[in-house]
Amino acid sequence: MHDDGLDAFGAFGQDPFDDDEFDDLGDEQGADGGEFDDGLLAEELRQAAAILDPVPAELRQLAMDAYALYDMDARLAELTFDSLVDAIPVRGATVAPRMLTFTAGDLSIDVEVTSEGLMGQVMPPQPAGIEILNGPQALHPTTLTADAMGRFAGDAPPAGPFALRLRAGGEVVVTEWLRA
């Protein structure tokens, strides 16, 4: 091979990677020579987004309503059975009710949702208040009362997304949200 004493970078007259330049990048400065302020940049970006792509008022209201429903002391009941997913279809059945089971520890809530309404039972049997949280109207939920056997029924079927909030014996349990 031919060696004229110049390496690949020396042929251009300078080293393209000057270590002094890279050492100075860690000490970033703003246009005025002072330290760069991340908080100021974040605020300017927030203001630009508010002007160029504002959050629709309806979406902001739904977010605030959803946060108002958040209950810090409530336990979340896990959906352990859903007939739409877990059940074997029955031949000839055109409109089968939707069966749901939610579980939180030793407590379970069995619910049947039909076009006429919903009914269910709290296990172990106990009196309870059940609120049906239903979409945007969730701030004014329908309240059902479970009897001493844990049975409850309501004549208005939930429309759209819904969840149940159970209050029994000083305990609050909330189910996850589902579509009716």
PyMOL commands that set and color helices and strands:
alter all, ss='L'
color gray80, all
select helices_A, chain A and resi 10-12+19-25+38-52+57-69+83-86+135-139
alter helices_A, ss='H'
color red, helices_A
select strands_A, chain A and resi 75-82+98-104+107-114+117-123+128-134+142-146+151-154+161-168+171-175+178-179
alter strands_A, ss='S'
color yellow, strands_A
deselect
rebuild
show_as cartoon
